[in-house]
Amino acid sequence: MIEPPTPATPTSRQIAFVTGSSRGIGRGIALALAAKGFDVAIHGRSNLAEVQRTAEEVAAFGVRTTAITGDIGDLERHEAMFDEVEAALGPLTTFVNNAGVGALKRGDVLEASVESYDHCMLHNAKAAFFLTQAASRRLLARPRDPGLYYSILLVSSVSAVAASVNRGEYCVSKAATAMVAQIFAARLAAEGVNVFDLQPGVIETDMSRPALADYQRRVDEEGLTLIRRLGQPSDVGAVAASIAAGGMPYVTGQVIRIDGALLLPRF
């Protein structure tokens, strides 16, 4: 078990809050940020033990961390989550809007249910919008240290632009996530906060596990991706950490695809 963090005072440190970071892509991002010296808040929906395990991995890099839980679909919980993070670590410089959900059931779009559509839209679109709004308000409410880099990263998906008829409601919700990134990039650029849309391709996670065997076959036999392997959470983490550390200072509002060239147009 990690020790409860000592309440922080403002410091010139990069401090990140990564939603959905107890496992999968979010965990990959959190570990990559920690490796660059970020203090990182680890978040999961309800499994505190799992969140704490990842927080312990983050702490092993010699940075500060805290573990919090909360359903991002509960909009009334958003401010409390940010309050918990900042009470433990200090003022945020970096917010990674990663938590999301898949369709309740893969299947023909003609059979998609209202329940599954609402599930995807609540977590991937509505929650993403209002979490980004809450993070933005905090970043703009205080003076920003010119020695630090401020950013918001939204993790959408290649499904924001590539139609998948067996999970149409997921694609629609991720297209909305991508637009959230564009809107807030336009609003925050003049304030010194850069916003990016990260679009992972086929990444080996619990969410993608039911379809991994078919994706692997298509990679091996059909050249689904030009880089002939499935993606790993660490691949997304490497990109996210580079951006958050200021590796793209004159860029905002851009889509960064971590997809092994899955969507590269070709004959």
Buried (B, 14 or more C-beta within 10 A) or exposed (E): EBEEBEEBEEEEBBBBBBBBBBBBBBBBBBBBBBBBEBBBBBBBBEEEEBBBBBBBBBBEBEBBBBBBBBBBBEBEBBEEBBEBBBEBBBBBBBBBBBBBBBBBEBBEBEEBEEEBBBBBBBBBBBBBBBBBBBBBEBBBEEEBBEEBBBBBBBBBBBBBBBEBEBBBBBBBBBBBBBBBBBBBBEBBEEEBBBBBBBBBBBBBBEBBEEBBEEBBEBBEEEEBBEEEEBBBBBBBBBBBBBBBBBEBEEEBBBBBBBBBBBBEEEE
